[in-house]
């Protein structure tokens, strides 16, 4: 949302600079007020079109305003990416736990030592 307003501000500033340059190097004093009026009207038109772009009634056939549709699509994509990330993270965690348990079993030769190390593993997981 802020990107839309930032883009609008950039376009307006560039337009004002171009308008002032045109006014400075333009036709001269007699036409100065007409050029200022034209520049002002064009600037107001840009502002009004930006404001109207957020209203749903000015987008026939779309039903909703585009900013809201874009936000909804972004949220849906974010949720799907988050679910996919959580699934991969869970798979990675279970794989690492299995590898860890296999290494511990290789290192511990008898049952008595396995029980002691299992307790240590549980303590490490808790911490």
N, C-alpha and C positions, 0 to 999 in steps of 0.2 A: 504494500500500500504506500509506504513512504517512497518507494522507487518511482511510483507514478507521479507523486508530487515533486520529487526531485527532478525528474525528467521535464515536467511542465515548467518548473522554475528555470532550468537550464535553457529551454527553448525560448522562454520569455526574455531572459537576460540577453541572449544572443540577438533576438529580434530587436530589443531596445537599442543595443549597441549598433546594429546595422541601420536602424532608423535614424539614430542620432548622426551617424556617419553620412547617411544620405542627406539629412537636413543640413549638415555643415558644408558638404561639397555640392549641394543641390543648386537649384535654379536662382536662388537669391531671395532677397527680402520680400518681394511682392507675393511669392507663393509659400512663404514659410508657414503661415497659419493653416493653409490647406494641407500641407504635408503633415503638420503636427496633428491635425484632425484625423487624417487618414491613418496615421500610425496609431493614434489612440483608439480608433474604432477597430482596427485590426487586433490590437492587444486585448480589448474587451471581448472581441469575438473568440479569441483563443481561450480566455478565462471562462466564458459562458459555455463553450463546447466542452471544456474539461469538466465543468460542474454537471452538465447535462449527461455526460457519459456515464455517470453513476446512477442515473435514474432509469428504472426499468421501462418506463413508457416510451423512451426514446430509442429503444432497441427492438423494433418490430420483428417478431418471429423468434426472439430469443427468450422472452418471458422473464428472465432474471437479468440483473445488471452484470456486466462482464467481470467486474472486480469480485463480486460475490461468487460467481461460477469458478473463477480462477482460484479463489481461496478454498472453496470446497474441494476442487480437484487436487490442490496442493495437500490438503489435510488427508484425503484418501491415499495419496501416494506416500505421504509421511507414515501413515499407519501401516500400510503394506510393507514398506521398507523396514519399519521398526519390528514388525512381526517376523520378517525374514531374518533380520539380524539376531533377534532373540532365539530363533530356532537354530541358527548356525552356532551361536554362542553356547547353547545347551548341548549341541552335538559335540562341540570342541571340548567342553568341560567333561562330558561323560567319557570321551576318548582319552583325555588326559588322566582321568581317575582310573580307568582300566589299565593304562600303561603304568601308572604309579603302583597299583596293586600287583601287577605282574612283576615289576622290578623288586618290590618288597618280598614277594614270595620266592623269587630267585635268591635273594640275599639271605633269607632266614631258612636254616636247614631243618630244624625239628619243631614239633608242635608247641613246646613250652616257650621257645623264643618267638614263635609266631604270635602267640597270645600277648606277650609283652609288647611286641612291635605294633600289633593291632591297636592296643591301648594308646601307644604313642602316636600312631597315625590319627586316631580319633581326637586326641588332644590337639594335634597340629591343625586339624580341620576346624576345630572349635575356635582356636585362636585366630 
